[in-house]
C-alpha cells in the first residue's frame, strides 16, 4: 500500500509493526522528552497532581507510563526494586538523553478498553450459561442502572444477548477481579495481571493516558 500510494523512497525493512513491549518503551521515552521540554521552557507539565508527589522534582524525576488503547494496555517504568526473581524478557535497554536506561516494559493484550469490555461481557454470559441460565437477557453489575444494549458477544448457543445495567459496584468488582486474574499465584517476587512478572512499584509518579484520559474526562475528573 505504501509503495503504491507514496513517492518517497521506502525500503521494505524500514517499516514494520511494533511489538507491545516496544510500544511501551517508546511511550516511556516520549513522556520523558515531553516533561523535559516543558521543564526547560518553564511550562507547567500537564499533570496537576505532580507537584504533590514528594518523589517528583523539577530536576527531572522519571515518570512511569500507563497507556490504554483499544485492544491492549502498556506499562513502562524504571524499577528501583526489581526483586531477585525476575523475568528478563520484560526488560529493555534504551538510550535516552545519553544515558542507558533499563526499562520494565510490558503489554497486556486483551486489556485495552474495547477488548476488556468485550471480554467482560463474554465472561458474564459464559458464567450465566455455566449455572444453567439460558435466557437471552442478563443484568450487568458494571453498567449504570437504566442503561441497556445488545452485546456483540453472542451466547454459546448463538443467541443475541441483551445486557441491562444494575450499577452494582460490589458485584462488578467480583467479575472484574476474575477478568484481571489477580491472584496469589505468582512464580516471581511480584506479579501484575495474569501472573505476569512486574517489579514492585514505589511512589514514583506515573501518567496514564489515551483511554485512561478519555474516561477521566468523561467523568469530569482532573489529572
NUKE-176470 format. One record per atom (N, C-alpha, C): residue in three letters; x, z, y. Coordinates in steps of 0.05 Angstrom, whole numbers. Atoms other than C-alpha are relative to their C-alpha. Last residue first. Example, Ala and Ser with C-alpha at 12.3 -4.5 7.8 and 13.67 -1.06 7.14 Angstrom:
2
   aa       u       w       v
  ser     -16      -1     -24
  ser     273     143     -21
  ser     -15      14      22
  ala      18       0     -24
  ala     246     156     -90
  ala      18       0      24
***
This chain:
223
   aa       u       w       v
  unk     -24       0      16
  unk    -109     723     298
  unk      12     -27      -2
  unk     -24       8     -14
  unk    -178     735     325
  unk      23       0     -19
  unk     -21     -19       2
  unk    -241     735     283
  unk      24     -10      15
  unk      -7     -11     -27
  unk    -302     697     305
  unk      22      20       0
  unk      11     -27      -3
  unk    -329     689     234
  unk       7      13      27
  unk      29       1       5
  unk    -319     613     235
  unk     -13      27       4
  unk      14      10     -24
  unk    -251     623     268
  unk     -30      -1      -4
  unk      -1     -21     -20
  unk    -227     667     210
  unk     -15      -9      26
  unk      19     -21       8
  unk    -251     615     160
  unk      -1      22      20
  unk      27      11      -4
  unk    -215     558     196
  unk     -21      21      -7
  unk       7       0     -28
  unk    -152     600     202
  unk     -28     -10       5
  unk       1     -28      -9
  unk    -148     615     128
  unk      -9       2      29
  unk      27     -10       6
  unk    -166     542     114
  unk      -3      30       7
  unk      18      20      13
  unk    -103     519     150
  unk     -27      12      -5
  unk      11      22     -16
  unk     -63     581     169
  unk     -16     -19     -17
  unk      17      16      18
  unk     -38     649     147
  unk     -14     -21      16
  unk      20      15     -14
  unk      20     680     185
  unk     -15     -17     -21
  unk       9      25      13
  unk      60     735     154
  unk     -19     -14      19
  unk      24      15      -9
  unk      99     791     187
  unk      -5     -25     -16
  unk      -8      23     -16
  unk     146     835     146
  unk     -25     -16       8
  unk      17       2     -24
  unk     115     899     121
  unk       8     -22      19
  unk      -3     -23     -18
  unk     147     891      52
  unk     -20      -4      24
  unk       3       8     -28
  unk     122     843      -1
  unk       2      25      17
  unk      15     -19     -16
  unk     147     857     -71
  unk       0      -9      29
  unk     -15     -24     -10
  unk     172     794    -104
  unk     -18      19      15
  unk      -2      -1     -29
  unk     122     748    -139
  unk      15      25       9
  unk     -20     -18     -13
  unk     122     727    -211
  unk      -2      -3      30
  unk     -22      15     -11
  unk      57     693    -234
  unk      19      19      15
  unk     -25     -10      13
  unk      11     735    -277
  unk      24     -16       8
  unk      -4      14      26
  unk     -48     692    -254
  unk      26       8     -13
  unk      24       8      15
  unk     -42     716    -182
  unk       8     -12     -27
  unk      22       7     -19
  unk      16     756    -154
  unk     -24      -7     -16
  unk      13      26       2
  unk      64     792    -200
  unk     -20      -4      22
  unk      24       1     -17
  unk     116     848    -196
  unk     -12     -28      -3
  unk       3     -25     -15
  unk     173     872    -239
  unk     -25       1      17
  unk     -21      -4     -20
  unk     161     814    -287
  unk      -3      27      14
  unk     -26      -1      14
  unk     123     806    -352
  unk      23       3      19
  unk     -20      15     -15
  unk      57     823    -318
  unk      27       4     -13
  unk     -18      14      19
  unk      -7     848    -350
  unk      19     -18      16
  unk     -24     -16       3
  unk     -36     898    -301
  unk      20     -14     -18
  unk       1     -20      22
  unk     -87     846    -280
  unk      26      16       0
  unk     -19     -21      -8
  unk    -103     802    -220
  unk      -2      22     -21
  unk     -15     -10      23
  unk    -137     742    -252
  unk      23      19       9
  unk     -28      -3      -8
  unk    -158     711    -186
  unk      18       9     -22
  unk     -10      26      -8
  unk    -224     686    -216
  unk      30       2       7
  unk      -4      16      24
  unk    -237     751    -253
  unk      11     -27       6
  unk     -22     -11      14
  unk    -226     790    -189
  unk       6     -15     -26
  unk     -24      11     -12
  unk    -272     742    -153
  unk      25      11     -14
  unk      -3      28       8
  unk    -329     758    -201
  unk      26     -11      11
  unk      -4       1      29
  unk    -322     833    -195
  unk       5     -28      -9
  unk     -28      -9       5
  unk    -313     829    -119
  unk       6      -1     -30
  unk     -17      23      -7
  unk    -378     789    -113
  unk      29       7      -7
  unk       1      18      23
  unk    -414     845    -149
  unk      17     -25       4
  unk     -11     -15      23
  unk    -391     894     -96
  unk       0     -18     -24
  unk     -29      -1       0
  unk    -401     845     -37
  unk      12      14     -26
  unk      -7     -25      13
  unk    -474     829     -52
  unk      30       3      -4
  unk     -14     -16     -20
  unk    -499     775      -4
  unk       7      28     -11
  unk       8     -28       1
  unk    -550     751     -54
  unk      13      17      22
  unk     -17     -22     -10
  unk    -546     676     -45
  unk     -12      27      -2
  unk      14     -13     -22
  unk    -584     626     -88
  unk      17      25       7
  unk     -12     -27      -5
  unk    -548     576    -133
  unk     -13      12      25
  unk       5     -10     -27
  unk    -588     517    -161
  unk      12      28       3
  unk       4     -28      -4
  unk    -557     486    -223
  unk      -5       7      30
  unk      -7      -6     -28
  unk    -562     414    -246
  unk      -8      29       6
  unk      21      -4     -20
  unk    -566     414    -321
  unk      12       3      27
  unk       3      23     -18
  unk    -511     383    -365
  unk     -21       3      21
  unk      19      19      12
  unk    -518     431    -424
  unk      -5     -24      18
  unk     -11      11      25
  unk    -454     468    -405
  unk     -19     -20     -13
  unk       0     -19      22
  unk    -486     476    -336
  unk      13     -13     -24
  unk      24       0      17
  unk    -467     429    -279
  unk       3      21     -23
  unk      -7      -6      28
  unk    -416     443    -225
  unk     -26       2     -17
  unk     -12      24      11
  unk    -432     407    -160
  unk       7       4     -30
  unk     -29       0       5
  unk    -477     466    -145
  unk       8     -27     -11
  unk      -5      10      28
  unk    -546     456    -115
  unk      31      -2      -4
  unk      -9      28       1
  unk    -555     498     -52
  unk       4      -7     -30
  unk       1      11      27
  unk    -583     565     -29
  unk       8     -29       1
  unk     -12      26       3
  unk    -572     610      31
  unk      -2      -9     -29
  unk      16      20     -14
  unk    -621     667      45
  unk      12     -28      -2
  unk      28       0       7
  unk    -572     722      27
  unk     -15     -20      17
  unk      18     -16     -16
  unk    -501     703      40
  unk     -29      -3      -8
  unk      12      17     -20
  unk    -463     673     -20
  unk     -19      17      17
  unk     -20       6     -21
  unk    -415     717     -59
  unk     -11     -18      22
  unk      -5     -23     -18
  unk    -470     751    -100
  unk      19      -6      22
  unk     -29      -2      -5
  unk    -493     684    -129
  unk       5      23      20
  unk      -8     -14     -25
  unk    -562     685    -160
  unk      30       2       2
  unk     -14     -26       2
  unk    -576     633    -213
  unk       5      12      28
  unk      -3     -13     -26
  unk    -623     574    -223
  unk      12      28      -4
  unk     -14      18     -17
  unk    -625     525    -281
  unk       2      10      29
  unk      17      11     -22
  unk    -641     576    -334
  unk      16     -19      17
  unk      -2      29       0
  unk    -601     584    -398
  unk     -17     -13      22
  unk      17       8     -23
  unk    -586     658    -393
  unk       3     -30       4
  unk      26      12       8
  unk    -560     672    -463
  unk     -18      -7      22
  unk      18     -22       7
  unk    -503     720    -447
  unk     -29     -10      -5
  unk     -11     -16      22
  unk    -450     666    -449
  unk     -17      23      -8
  unk       5      13      26
  unk    -494     619    -408
  unk      10      17     -23
  unk      28      -2       5
  unk    -493     668    -349
  unk      -7     -13     -27
  unk       6     -27       8
  unk    -418     675    -354
  unk     -30       4      -6
  unk      -9      -4      28
  unk    -409     600    -355
  unk      -6      28      -9
  unk      19      14      18
  unk    -452     592    -292
  unk       8       5     -29
  unk      26     -13      -2
  unk    -413     645    -252
  unk     -20     -13     -21
  unk      -2     -26      13
  unk    -346     619    -276
  unk     -27      14       0
  unk      -2       5      28
  unk    -364     548    -256
  unk       1      26     -16
  unk      26       8       9
  unk    -387     571    -188
  unk       0      -5     -30
  unk      17     -24      -1
  unk    -322     609    -176
  unk     -28      -7     -11
  unk      -6     -16      23
  unk    -283     548    -199
  unk     -16      26      -2
  unk      11      14      23
  unk    -319     506    -147
  unk       6      15     -26
  unk      29      -3      -2
  unk    -304     556     -92
  unk     -14     -13     -24
  unk       7     -27       7
  unk    -232     561    -115
  unk     -30       4       1
  unk      -3      -5      29
  unk    -224     486    -115
  unk      -8      27      -9
  unk      20      15      15
  unk    -254     476     -46
  unk       2       6     -30
  unk      28      -7      -8
  unk    -215     532     -11
  unk     -21     -14     -17
  unk       7       9     -26
  unk    -149     523     -49
  unk     -30       6       5
  unk       7     -22     -18
  unk    -135     567    -108
  unk      -4      -9      29
  unk      27      -9       6
  unk    -136     512    -161
  unk      -9      23      17
  unk      18      23       4
  unk     -60     503    -158
  unk     -28      11      -8
  unk      21      -7      19
  unk     -25     566    -134
  unk     -21     -23      -1
  unk      25      12      -5
  unk      39     543    -101
  unk     -20       7     -22
  unk      18       5      23
  unk     101     585     -99
  unk     -26     -13       9
  unk      21      19      -6
  unk     161     594     -54
  unk     -16      -7     -25
  unk      20       0      22
  unk     209     652     -54
  unk     -22     -18       9
  unk      29      -4      -4
  unk     262     629      -5
  unk     -14       4     -27
  unk      10       1      27
  unk     337     636      -8
  unk     -29       9       1
  unk      20     -20       6
  unk     360     618      62
  unk      -9      -3     -29
  unk      14       5      26
  unk     424     580      76
  unk     -18      24      -6
  unk      -2     -22      19
  unk     441     588     150
  unk     -15      -8     -25
  unk     -28      -2      10
  unk     457     530     198
  unk       4      24     -20
  unk     -15     -11     -22
  unk     389     539     233
  unk      29       7      -8
  unk      14       0     -25
  unk     354     529     167
  unk      17      13      22
  unk     -17      -5     -23
  unk     387     508     103
  unk     -17      -2      25
  unk       3      19     -22
  unk     340     515      44
  unk      19       8      22
  unk     -19      -4     -21
  unk     351     548     -24
  unk      -4     -22      21
  unk     -12      25     -11
  unk     290     550     -68
  unk      19       8      22
  unk     -17      -2     -24
  unk     264     606    -112
  unk      11     -27       7
  unk      17      -4     -23
  unk     204     606    -159
  unk      16       1      26
  unk      13      25      -6
  unk     244     577    -217
  unk     -18       1      25
  unk     -17      16     -17
  unk     289     638    -216
  unk     -13     -26       9
  unk       3      27       9
  unk     233     681    -243
  unk      15     -18      19
  unk      12      20     -18
  unk     255     753    -231
  unk      -3     -27     -15
  unk      11      19      19
  unk     269     817    -270
  unk     -15     -21      16
  unk     -21       6      19
  unk     313     860    -225
  unk      -8     -23     -19
  unk       3     -12      27
  unk     267     860    -166
  unk      22      -8     -18
  unk       8      19      21
  unk     263     812    -107
  unk      -5      12     -27
  unk       0     -14      25
  unk     261     868     -55
  unk      -8     -19     -23
  unk     -20     -20      -3
  unk     280     837      12
  unk       2      17     -26
  unk       4     -27      11
  unk     242     773      -2
  unk      24      19       5
  unk     -26      -8       8
  unk     248     713      45
  unk      -2      29     -10
  unk     -12     -20     -17
  unk     178     684      48
  unk      28       6     -11
  unk     -29       2      -1
  unk     134     628      20
  unk      11      22      19
  unk     -12     -24     -12
  unk      62     626      -3
  unk      30      -4       0
  unk     -29      -4       2
  unk      21     564     -19
  unk       8      26      14
  unk      -9     -18     -20
  unk     -53     556     -35
  unk      30       5      -4
  unk     -20     -20       7
  unk     -83     498     -72
  unk       7      18      23
  unk      -3      -3      29
  unk    -140     448     -75
  unk      20      21      -8
  unk      25       4      14
  unk    -170     445      -5
  unk       3       6     -30
  unk      11      27      -3
  unk    -112     475      32
  unk     -26      -2     -15
  unk      22       7      18
  unk     -93     548      41
  unk     -10     -28       7
  unk      13      25      -8
  unk     -25     561      72
  unk     -21      -7     -21
  unk      22       4      19
  unk       5     631      72
  unk     -15     -25       9
  unk      23      18      -5
  unk      71     638     108
  unk     -19       1     -24
  unk      10      11      24
  unk     125     691     116
  unk     -25     -17       5
  unk      29      -2       4
  unk     157     700     184
  unk      -8     -12     -27
  unk      11      22      16
  unk     230     712     198
  unk     -29       7      -8
  unk       8     -10      26
  unk     244     760     255
  unk     -12     -23     -16
  unk       3      21      20
  unk     275     721     312
  unk      -6      11     -28
  unk     -27      11       7
  unk     302     765     367
  unk      -1     -20     -23
  unk      -4      26     -13
  unk     231     773     394
  unk      28     -12      -6
  unk     -13      -2     -27
  unk     222     829     345
  unk       3     -28      10
  unk      -3      25     -14
  unk     176     840     285
  unk      14       4      27
  unk     -23      14      12
  unk     185     899     238
  unk       5     -27      14
  unk     -25     -13      -7
  unk     142     944     281
  unk      24     -14     -11
  unk     -14      -4      25
  unk      83     896     276
  unk      28      11       7
  unk       8     -26      11
  unk      40     906     338
  unk      15       6     -26
  unk     -15     -21     -14
  unk      76     849     375
  unk      -6      28     -11
  unk     -28      -1       7
  unk      52     800     322
  unk      15      23      13
  unk      -7     -26      12
  unk     -22     817     326
  unk      30       3      -3
  unk       5     -22     -18
  unk     -39     762     375
  unk       8      27     -11
  unk       8     -18      21
  unk      -6     705     337
  unk      -4      27      14
  unk      30      -2       3
  unk       3     644     380
  unk      -8      17     -24
  unk       6      12      26
  unk      77     657     397
  unk     -30       5      -6
  unk      10     -19      20
  unk      79     673     471
  unk      -7     -14     -26
  unk      29       4       6
  unk     119     621     507
  unk      -8      20     -21
  unk      16     -20     -13
  unk     185     640     540
  unk     -30      -2      -5
  unk      13      11     -24
  unk     217     574     522
  unk     -18      21      14
  unk     -21      10     -18
  unk     267     603     472
  unk     -12     -11      26
  unk     -16     -23     -10
  unk     212     645     439
  unk      21     -10      20
  unk      16     -16     -18
  unk     163     587     432
  unk      17      22      13
  unk       5      16     -24
  unk     216     541     403
  unk     -16      16      20
  unk     -25       1     -15
  unk     239     595     354
  unk      -4     -16      26
  unk      -5     -26     -13
  unk     168     611     331
  unk      25      -1      18
  unk      21      -3     -20
  unk     154     537     317
  unk       4      26      16
  unk      -8      17     -23
  unk     221     530     281
  unk     -21       2      22
  unk     -22     -12     -14
  unk     206     590     237
  unk       8     -16      24
  unk       9     -24     -14
  unk     137     563     220
  unk      23      13      15
  unk      16       8     -24
  unk     162     493     204
  unk      -9      24      16
  unk     -19      11     -20
  unk     215     521     157
  unk     -15      -7      26
  unk     -16     -22     -10
  unk     163     563     120
  unk      19      -9      22
  unk      18     -17     -17
  unk     114     506     113
  unk      17      22      13
  unk       1      15     -25
  unk     172     463      86
  unk     -19      14      20
  unk     -26      -3     -14
  unk     184     516      33
  unk       0     -14      27
  unk      -2     -27     -10
  unk     110     519      13
  unk      26       5      16
  unk      19      -3     -23
  unk     105     444       9
  unk       2      28      12
  unk     -13      12     -23
  unk     168     442     -35
  unk     -18       2      25
  unk     -22     -18      -8
  unk     136     492     -83
  unk      15     -12      25
  unk      11     -22     -15
  unk      72     451     -85
  unk      21      19      10
  unk      11     -20      18
  unk     112     390    -104
  unk     -12      22      17
  unk     -12     -27       1
  unk     119     337     -51
  unk     -12      17     -22
  unk      19     -21      -4
  unk      96     266     -67
  unk      14      27      -3
  unk       8     -14      24
  unk     144     209     -58
  unk     -20      22       7
  unk      27     -11      -2
  unk     174     160      -9
  unk      -8      13     -26
  unk       3     -15     -25
  unk     245     140       5
  unk     -27      15       2
  unk      -6     -29       4
  unk     256     122     -68
  unk       0      16      26
  unk      19     -15      17
  unk     218      57     -59
  unk       6      29      -3
  unk     -10       0      27
  unk     259      33       0
  unk     -17      18     -17
  unk       7     -23      16
  unk     220      22      64
  unk      10      -4     -29
  unk     -15      -1      26
  unk     240     -24     120
  unk      -7      26     -15
  unk     -26     -12      -1
  unk     186     -28     174
  unk      13       1     -28
  unk     -23      19      -1
  unk     131     -80     170
  unk      27      13      -1
  unk     -19      -7     -21
  unk      72     -38     146
  unk      24     -18      -1
  unk      13      -5     -25
  unk       9     -57     107
  unk      18       7      23
  unk      18      22      -7
  unk      34     -88      42
  unk     -11       3      29
  unk     -14      25      -2
  unk      95     -44      34
  unk     -18     -22      10
  unk     -17      -1     -24
  unk      55      18      49
  unk      15     -26       4
  unk      17       0     -24
  unk       0       0       0
  unk      17       0      25
***
